[in-house]
Amino acid sequence: MNEGLEKIEEKITDFWTDLFKSLLFFLNQNQQALIVSFIHYAVFVVGFYYFFFQSKPGDIYRIVFFIFVVLGALSYFIFNKCFFTSIELNLSNNEKNPIQQIMDKYFGQEIEGNITSKIILSASSIVIGIVLLKDYGYLKWNTNRDA
């Protein structure tokens, strides 16, 4: 990564690290990192569930979640890392918490360039994008087999 991108990534990560430190001031650093890890992964699990099973076409939530997933994918393709992971590690002085250890075990230990995350976030962006295009009438397909 070139020096300019590194500085941008560092400033973004430092901003969010400081924000979480301020919001979670009553917890120690490892607990702060654990809370951010929980948010990091819960957003995706709960987000996908809500997107596909609870929200209706046209809900603003669908667009917000799509933007969130696309930003996650872009962070990997532009900066070659996940901002949430960088924030978690900044909060805990590079010590991995139990959630990060589980994710490492099943999805790979790479902080930078994690290919599994790139694939999942890219595929999710495409699938969610297609659903949104269908929601707003830009894509049409007949799901009625009797027609």
N, C-alpha and C positions, 0 to 999 in steps of 0.2 A: 504494500500500500504506500502511495506517495506521501510525502511529509505533510502536504496541505490537508489531505483526507485524514491523516492521523490526528492532526490538531483539531479538526472539526469533530471527529469521533470522541476525542478526549474531552472537549468542551461540552458536548452533549451528555456524555456519561457523567462528568463532574456535576453538571447542573442537576440531573436527576438523582444522583447520589446525595447531593446536599439537600435536595427537596425531601427525599425519603428520610434522611437523618433528622431533618427538622420536624417532619410529621410524626415520626416514630421515636422522638427524643427520649421517651420513658423506657425504651428497651435498650439492651446492650447491642453491640454491632452484629453479633451472630444471630440474635433474635430478629433484628431488623432485616438481615439478609434472608432469613427463613420466611418472614412475612412477604418480602418481595418475590421470593421463589414461589410461594403459594399463589400469589396474585398472578405471576407470570404464567404458570401452568393452568390454574383454574380458569383464567380468561379464555384459554383455548378450549378446554374440555366443556365448560359451561356454555361458552360462546357457540360452539358447534351444535351442542344439544339444542339450545334455544333457537338458533338460526333455522335448523331443519325441522324441529318438532313443535315449537311454540309460536314463533313469529309468523306473521301472515305477509303475503306479497304486499309491498308498498310500505311496510314498517320502516321507520327511520333507523331502527336498530340494525337492520340488514346492511344498510349502507355503511354505518359506523363500523360494524364488525368487518366488513369487506376492506375498508380503509385500514383498519388495524392489522389485518392479515397481510395486506399488500405492503404496508410499512415494515412489517417483520421480514418479509421476503426481500424487500429492497435493502434493508440493513445488512443482510447477508451478501447480497450481490454488490453493493457499493463499498461497505466497510469490511466485509468478510467475517462478520461476527454479529452476535445478537446483543442489542443494547441492554436488555434485561439481565442477561448473564453477566455482562461487564459490570453493571450496577451492583448485582448481588456479590460479585467477587470484591468490588471496591468496598462495600459495606463490611465484609467479613475478613478483610486483609488477606484475600486470596485463599481463605480456608473454605472448603466446600461443605455445605450443610447436608443434612440427610436427603432432602428432595433432590439436590444436585447430584448426589452420589447415586441415587436410583436412576435418574435420567442418564447419567454417564454409563451405568451398567447396561441399560437397554437401548440407548440411542447414540452412544458414542461419546468419548471423553473430549473430543476436540472443542476448544473454545472458539477457535477461528476456523472458518471454512467447513463447518460440520455439514457433510454432504447429506446426511439424513434430514436435517432441518431444512436445508435448501430444497430438497425434493418435496417434503411435506408442505412447506409453505408455498412453493410454486404451484403444486397440484391443487392445494386448497384455494389459492387465489384464482386459478382457472375455473375450478368447479363453482365456487361462490359467484364469480363473475358471470358465468353462464346462467346460473339461477337468477341473478339480478337482471340480466338481459331478457330472460323469459318473463320475469315479473313485470317488467315495464314494456313488454310487447315488442321488443327488438328481435327476439327469436320466437318462432312459432313452430310447434310440433304437435301433432295430434296424438294424445295418449289413449284415445278411445279406439280399441282394436276392432269394434264392430262397424266403425264408419267406413 
